[in-house]
Amino acid sequence: MPVAVFRVGQTCYALHDVCSHEFARLSDGYQDEDVIECPLHQAQFDITTGKCLLEPAREDVASYPAKIEGLDVLVYI
């Protein structure tokens, strides 16, 4: 399962790495603070929740609990 990890401030967040609109990796997108923009059609998602913010995507992406532990980022799927 592809997972993208993003850092917002001092907190890490993990989302399903595939846009809910068409196959494009969100990890290749443009991050603006807590928003990630899909590189294919510019759909936007809230990094902290996975909520879809801007069409053409209409469905949220899955969000997974993540935390920083030492030098590692742990993601719970």
C-alpha positions as CSV (number, residue, x, y, z in Angstrom):
1,M,0.0,0.0,0.0
2,P,1.6,3.3,-1.0
3,V,1.8,5.8,1.9
4,A,3.0,9.4,1.7
5,V,4.5,11.1,4.8
6,F,4.3,14.8,5.2
7,R,5.7,17.2,7.9
8,V,3.7,20.1,9.1
9,G,5.6,22.1,11.7
10,Q,7.0,19.5,14.1
11,T,4.3,16.9,13.4
12,C,4.3,14.1,10.8
13,Y,1.2,12.9,9.0
14,A,0.6,9.9,6.7
15,L,-1.9,9.7,3.9
16,H,-2.7,7.1,1.2
17,D,-0.3,8.2,-1.6
18,V,-2.7,7.9,-4.5
19,C,-5.1,10.7,-5.4
20,S,-8.8,9.7,-5.2
21,H,-9.5,11.3,-8.6
22,E,-7.0,9.6,-10.8
23,F,-3.7,7.7,-10.3
24,A,-1.2,10.2,-9.3
25,R,1.2,10.1,-6.3
26,L,0.4,12.8,-3.8
27,S,4.0,12.6,-2.6
28,D,4.9,14.2,-6.0
29,G,2.6,17.1,-5.4
30,Y,3.1,20.6,-4.1
31,Q,2.8,21.1,-0.3
32,D,1.6,24.4,1.0
33,E,1.7,24.2,4.8
34,D,-1.1,21.6,5.6
35,V,-2.4,21.2,2.1
36,I,-1.1,18.8,-0.6
37,E,-1.9,19.5,-4.2
38,C,-2.1,16.5,-6.6
39,P,0.4,16.9,-9.4
40,L,-1.9,15.7,-12.1
41,H,-5.1,17.8,-11.9
42,Q,-4.5,20.0,-8.8
43,A,-7.0,18.5,-6.5
44,Q,-6.2,19.5,-2.9
45,F,-6.3,17.5,0.3
46,D,-5.9,18.5,4.0
47,I,-2.7,16.7,5.1
48,T,-3.8,16.5,8.7
49,T,-7.1,14.6,7.9
50,G,-7.0,13.4,4.3
51,K,-10.2,15.5,3.6
52,C,-10.7,16.5,0.0
53,L,-10.6,20.4,-0.3
54,L,-10.7,21.0,-4.0
55,E,-12.1,19.2,-7.1
56,P,-11.7,17.5,-9.4
57,A,-11.3,14.9,-6.6
58,R,-14.5,14.4,-4.6
59,E,-13.4,11.7,-2.2
60,D,-11.1,12.0,0.8
61,V,-7.9,9.9,1.0
62,A,-7.1,7.6,3.9
63,S,-5.2,9.1,6.8
64,Y,-3.0,7.0,9.0
65,P,-1.7,7.7,12.5
66,A,2.0,8.6,12.5
67,K,4.6,9.7,15.0
68,I,8.3,10.6,15.2
69,E,10.3,8.2,17.4
70,G,14.0,9.1,17.5
71,L,15.1,9.3,13.9
72,D,12.3,7.2,12.7
73,V,8.8,8.0,11.5
74,L,6.3,5.3,12.5
75,V,3.1,4.9,10.5
76,Y,0.3,2.7,11.8
77,I,-1.7,1.1,9.0
